[in-house]
Amino acid sequence: MGSYAYRYCMCFTRKFRSPDAHPPPDVRAAHAAAGAAHGDDGLRRFLADVQREDPAEADRVLAALSGGGAAGGIARFVGRSPAAALPTLDDFFGFLFSPDLNPPISNKVHQDMSAPISHYYVFTGHNSYLTGNQLNSDSSDVPIIAALQNGVRVIELDMWPNSAKNCVDILHGGTLTAPVEIMRCLKSIKEYAFCASTYPLVITLEDHLTADLQAKVAGMITETFGDLLYVPSSDTLNEFPSPEALMRRIIISTKPPQEYREFLKAQGDQKISGNADKLAEEGNLRRIDSNADDSDGKDEPDDEDDEESEEEDPKFQPDTACEYRKLITIHAGKPKGRMRDALKVDPDKVRRLSLSETQLGKATASHGADIIRFTQRNILRIYPKGTRINSSNYDPMKAWTHGAQMVAFNMQSQRWLRIR
């Protein structure tokens, strides 16, 4: 009889079951704190004091937990403890994550909005007019409208003279981006400014204009926005208004234009003779703005941060458009020189400082405490570095954790939050 070899294949099955979810430490701490503070009336007090529920909502939850109301079918606490008393840890955990008993916060503002606007994070766009990449895409009001519909509260416009030098275009300077007329952008901003939120809208203007065009822009802004435009009562503010006080208002943020009187004041006792053109040729004139103590903001040169945003115009123009200057609520600037000096807090005025993501990384490594101190009263805006020509974004957490209120994002795509 021949021999036969048999192969046996045995299949074993094993069922895996995920372990029951256990309350995380923060839920345990909340349960313990509520029990220690509120005792038998724990859940009612938790709803009122911790979750800030109004009495009607608290009654609805307690009724559901007692077996009544629309959510009665999911009540688990009946028979364990009175509904108003603090439930067990497991029941408390189940309650917190029940979409019926404890739904997510409704889409409404529930914070105190009466503090200065520098106390809040503001949804901010970068180069809001671009339809695609930062190098050769078109400029349009379409992405501006989309941003406003998504709740963006800071729109950026880069202003350049048009080809005829008699009006203003919006485009990304120094690139191949196609322009769009400023009036088209302003009209769309007015129409959609408050479609998603009634809180103030900030327009940051990157200014590359001559004085006569600044005056023209001032007229356009005033005529277009009318009563929606917030005009400050003084040239500088010692504290920013609150979002609540600026409801349905549009405010302008940019560098104050250079002014001849400020230049003379900055010179102190130095007597200047001759005309401004002669002095400029001799290199004695420089631009003066609200951030006169700021210089380059980089402790070391950084070519990567060579971004057009708010760059200084080296030409001094004594005939500045005062109408334009009066519209500026948030005085802005980029740092020049030592970062520690740029972050100095002036007790008599508040301002906005702009840093690239690269500058922020360096500044947080060596001047983290100064940044936090600065943002307690002033506004810090962070923008993507110039090499992000594909309109990608940076990780915003470092900016947010240091108090930066305006963390500007590129939003030129449907999936705009592309962190790379």
C-alpha positions in Angstrom: 0.0 0.0 0.0 1.4 3.3 -0.9 1.9 6.1 1.5 0.0 9.3 1.2 0.9 12.6 2.6 -1.9 14.9 3.7 -1.7 18.5 4.5 -4.1 19.9 6.9 -5.0 23.6 7.0 -6.7 24.6 10.2 -8.2 28.1 10.5 -8.6 29.6 13.9 -10.9 32.6 14.4 -10.7 35.0 17.3 -13.2 37.6 18.1 -11.9 41.0 19.2 -14.0 43.3 21.2 -13.0 46.9 22.0 -12.8 47.6 25.6 -15.4 49.8 27.1 -14.6 53.4 27.0 -13.6 54.7 30.4 -14.1 58.3 31.6 -10.9 60.3 30.8 -9.1 62.2 33.6 -10.7 65.5 32.9 -14.2 64.0 33.1 -13.2 62.4 36.4 -11.9 65.7 37.7 -15.1 67.5 36.7 -17.3 64.9 38.3 -15.3 65.0 41.5 -15.3 68.8 41.6 -19.1 69.0 41.0 -19.8 66.5 43.7 -17.5 68.2 46.2 -19.0 71.7 45.5 -22.7 70.9 44.9 -23.6 67.7 46.8 -27.1 66.4 46.4 -28.0 69.3 44.0 -25.0 68.5 41.9 -26.3 68.0 38.4 -28.6 71.1 38.5 -25.8 73.2 39.8 -23.3 71.7 37.2 -25.7 72.7 34.4 -26.1 76.2 35.7 -22.6 77.1 36.9 -20.3 75.1 34.7 -22.2 74.7 31.4 -24.0 78.0 31.8 -27.3 76.5 30.8 -30.4 78.7 31.2 -33.0 77.4 33.7 -35.4 76.2 30.9 -32.7 74.0 29.4 -31.6 72.7 32.7 -35.3 71.7 33.5 -35.5 69.9 30.1 -32.4 67.8 30.8 -33.6 66.9 34.3 -37.0 66.0 33.0 -35.4 63.7 30.4 -33.2 62.0 33.0 -36.4 61.3 35.0 -38.0 59.6 32.1 -40.0 62.4 30.7 -39.7 64.7 27.7 -38.4 63.9 24.2 -35.2 62.3 25.5 -36.9 60.1 28.1 -36.0 56.9 26.2 -32.3 57.3 26.9 -32.6 58.2 30.6 -30.2 55.8 32.5 -30.2 57.5 35.9 -33.6 56.6 37.1 -33.5 54.3 40.1 -29.8 55.2 40.9 -30.2 58.7 42.2 -32.6 61.6 41.9 -32.2 63.4 38.6 -31.1 66.6 40.2 -28.4 64.9 42.3 -25.0 64.2 40.9 -25.0 60.9 38.9 -22.4 58.2 39.2 -19.1 58.7 37.3 -20.2 56.4 34.5 -23.6 58.0 34.2 -22.0 61.5 34.3 -19.6 60.4 31.5 -22.6 59.1 29.4 -24.5 62.3 30.0 -21.7 64.6 28.9 -21.3 62.8 25.5 -25.0 62.2 24.9 -26.0 64.1 21.7 -29.6 64.2 23.0 -29.2 65.1 26.6 -26.0 67.3 26.2 -25.8 68.4 22.6 -22.9 70.5 21.2 -22.9 74.2 21.8 -25.2 75.9 19.4 -23.8 78.1 16.7 -24.0 81.3 18.7 -21.5 83.5 20.5 -21.6 82.7 24.2 -18.5 84.5 25.4 -18.2 87.9 26.9 -17.5 90.2 23.9 -17.0 93.5 25.8 -13.2 93.3 26.2 -10.8 95.1 23.8 -10.6 93.3 20.4 -7.0 92.4 21.2 -8.3 89.9 23.8 -9.8 87.7 21.1 -8.6 85.4 18.3 -9.8 86.7 14.9 -10.4 84.6 11.9 -7.9 86.0 9.4 -7.2 85.6 5.7 -4.0 86.2 3.8 -3.9 87.7 0.3 -7.7 87.3 0.4 -8.1 88.3 -3.3 -6.1 85.5 -4.9 -7.9 82.7 -6.6 -5.1 80.2 -6.6 -1.3 80.2 -6.0 0.7 83.1 -4.9 2.7 83.5 -8.1 0.5 83.7 -11.2 -3.2 83.2 -10.3 -5.9 85.7 -10.9 -7.0 88.4 -8.4 -10.8 88.6 -7.9 -13.5 89.4 -5.5 -14.8 85.8 -5.6 -12.4 84.4 -3.0 -13.2 87.5 -0.8 -16.9 86.7 -1.0 -16.2 83.0 -0.1 -14.1 84.0 2.8 -16.8 86.3 4.2 -19.4 83.6 3.8 -17.2 81.3 5.8 -17.0 83.8 8.7 -13.6 85.3 8.0 -13.2 88.6 10.0 -10.0 90.0 8.5 -9.6 90.6 4.7 -6.3 91.6 3.2 -6.0 93.8 0.1 -2.7 94.6 -1.5 -3.0 98.1 -3.2 -0.9 99.1 -6.2 -1.2 101.9 -8.8 -2.8 100.6 -12.0 -0.9 100.7 -15.3 -2.1 104.3 -16.0 -1.1 105.4 -12.4 -4.4 107.1 -12.0 -6.3 104.5 -10.0 -5.7 101.5 -7.7 -5.5 97.8 -8.5 -5.5 94.8 -6.1 -2.8 92.2 -6.8 0.2 90.4 -5.3 3.0 92.8 -6.1 6.2 91.5 -7.7 4.5 88.5 -9.2 2.5 87.6 -12.3 -0.9 87.7 -10.6 -3.6 89.4 -12.7 -5.1 92.5 -11.0 -8.7 93.3 -10.0 -10.0 96.8 -9.5 -10.2 98.0 -5.9 -13.8 99.2 -6.2 -15.0 95.8 -7.2 -13.5 94.4 -4.0 -14.8 97.1 -1.8 -18.4 96.7 -3.1 -18.3 92.9 -2.6 -16.9 93.4 0.9 -19.8 95.8 1.8 -22.4 93.4 0.4 -21.1 90.3 2.2 -19.3 91.8 5.2 -21.9 90.6 7.8 -23.6 87.7 6.0 -22.0 85.2 8.4 -21.3 87.3 11.5 -22.3 90.7 12.8 -19.0 91.2 14.6 -16.6 93.8 13.1 -14.8 93.2 9.9 -11.1 94.3 9.6 -9.6 95.3 6.3 -5.9 95.2 6.3 -4.4 97.3 3.5 -1.0 96.6 2.2 -0.2 100.1 0.9 2.1 100.8 -2.1 0.5 104.0 -3.2 1.4 107.6 -3.7 -0.2 110.3 -1.6 -2.7 111.3 -4.3 -3.8 107.6 -4.7 -4.1 107.3 -0.9 -6.5 110.2 -1.0 -8.4 108.5 -3.8 -8.7 105.3 -1.8 -9.9 107.2 1.3 -12.7 108.7 -0.8 -13.6 105.2 -2.2 -13.7 103.7 1.3 -15.8 106.5 2.8 -18.2 106.5 -0.1 -18.6 102.8 -0.3 -19.0 101.9 3.3 -20.7 105.0 4.6 -22.0 104.6 8.2 -20.6 101.0 8.3 -17.1 102.5 8.5 -15.7 103.0 12.0 -13.6 106.2 12.1 -11.5 106.7 15.3 -11.8 109.9 17.2 -8.1 110.3 17.6 -5.0 109.5 15.6 -3.9 106.8 18.1 -5.7 104.6 20.6 -4.5 103.7 24.1 -6.9 100.7 24.0 -8.8 99.0 21.2 -12.6 99.0 21.2 -14.4 95.8 21.9 -16.1 93.5 19.3 -19.4 94.3 21.0 -18.9 98.1 20.5 -17.9 97.5 16.9 -20.9 95.3 15.9 -21.6 95.7 12.1 -18.7 98.1 11.7 -15.8 97.9 9.2 -12.4 99.0 10.5 -9.2 99.8 8.6 -5.8 98.5 9.6 -2.6 99.6 7.8 0.6 101.6 8.3 -0.1 105.3 8.9 1.2 107.3 5.9 4.4 109.3 6.3 3.9 112.8 7.4 6.2 115.8 7.1 5.3 117.2 10.5 6.1 113.8 12.2 9.4 113.8 10.4 10.3 117.2 11.7 9.2 116.2 15.3 11.3 113.1 15.1 14.4 115.2 14.3 14.0 117.0 17.6 16.2 120.0 17.8 17.9 119.3 14.5 17.2 122.1 12.1 16.3 121.2 8.6 16.8 123.6 5.8 16.2 123.4 2.1 13.5 121.5 0.4 12.5 117.9 1.0 13.8 116.6 -2.3 17.3 117.9 -1.6 17.3 116.3 1.8 16.0 113.0 0.4 18.8 112.9 -2.1 21.3 113.4 0.7 19.7 110.4 2.5 18.5 112.4 5.5 14.9 111.7 5.2 13.2 108.5 6.3 9.7 107.3 6.6 8.1 107.8 10.0 5.1 105.8 11.1 3.4 104.7 14.3 6.1 102.0 14.8 9.0 104.4 14.8 10.8 102.3 17.4 10.5 99.2 15.2 13.1 98.2 12.8 13.5 95.0 10.9 12.5 92.7 13.7 15.0 90.1 12.8 18.0 89.7 15.1 19.7 88.3 12.1 19.0 88.8 8.4 16.6 86.4 6.9 16.1 86.5 3.1 13.3 84.0 3.4 11.1 86.6 5.0 11.3 89.0 2.1 7.5 89.4 1.8 5.9 92.4 0.1 3.4 92.7 3.0 3.6 96.2 4.4 7.1 96.9 3.1 8.3 100.4 3.5 8.3 102.8 0.6 11.8 104.3 0.6 10.6 107.6 -0.9 9.6 110.3 1.4 6.4 112.2 0.4 5.7 115.4 2.4 2.2 115.8 0.8 0.4 113.0 2.5 -3.3 112.4 2.3 -4.7 113.2 5.7 -8.1 111.8 4.8 -6.5 108.4 4.4 -4.7 108.6 7.7 -7.8 109.5 9.6 -9.5 106.2 8.6 -6.9 104.0 10.2 -8.1 102.4 13.4 -5.5 99.7 13.9 -2.0 101.2 13.2 0.2 98.5 11.8 3.9 97.9 11.1 6.6 95.4 10.5 9.5 95.1 12.9 12.9 96.7 12.0 16.0 95.8 13.9 16.1 94.0 17.2 13.0 91.9 18.0 13.0 92.9 21.6 12.7 96.5 20.6 9.9 95.8 18.2 7.9 94.0 21.0 8.1 96.9 23.4 4.8 97.9 24.9 3.8 101.5 24.7 1.5 102.4 27.6 0.0 105.3 25.6 -0.9 103.6 22.4 -1.8 100.2 20.9 -0.8 98.9 17.5 -0.5 95.9 15.3 2.7 94.1 14.5 3.1 91.7 11.6 5.6 88.8 11.6 6.1 86.0 9.1 5.9 82.4 10.3 9.7 82.2 10.1 10.2 85.3 12.2 7.7 84.0 14.7 9.6 80.8 15.1 12.8 82.7 15.8 11.1 85.2 18.1 9.3 82.5 20.2 12.6 80.8 20.8 14.3 83.8 22.3 11.6 86.3 23.1 8.6 84.2 24.0 7.7 86.2 27.2 8.0 89.5 25.3 5.5 88.2 22.7 3.0 87.2 25.3 3.4 90.6 27.0 2.9 92.4 23.7 -0.3 90.6 22.8 -1.9 91.4 26.1 -2.7 94.9 24.8 -1.5 94.9 21.2 -2.4 92.8 18.1 0.1 90.4 16.5 -0.5 89.2 13.0 1.3 86.2 11.6 1.4 85.5 7.9 2.7 82.6 5.7 6.3 82.9 4.5 6.9 84.0 0.9 8.0 80.6 -0.3 4.6 79.1 0.1 3.7 79.9 -3.5 1.3 77.0 -3.7 -0.9 78.7 -1.0 -0.2 76.1 1.7 -0.3 77.0 5.4 1.8 76.6 8.5 0.9 75.1 11.8 -0.9 77.8 13.8 -0.5 76.4 17.3 2.7 78.2 18.1 1.2 81.6 17.1 -2.0 80.9 19.1 -0.2 79.7 22.2 1.8 83.0 22.2 -1.4 85.1 22.0 -1.3 86.0 18.3 -4.8 87.3 17.5 -4.6 87.4 13.7 -3.1 84.2 12.4 -3.5 84.6 8.6 -4.3 81.6 6.5 -4.2 81.1 2.7 -7.7 80.2 1.7 -7.3 79.8 -2.1 -8.7 76.3 -2.3 -11.7 74.2 -1.1 -9.4 72.4 1.4 -7.7 75.6 2.4 -6.2 74.5 5.7 -3.3 72.7 4.2 -0.6 72.6 6.8 2.9 71.7 5.5 
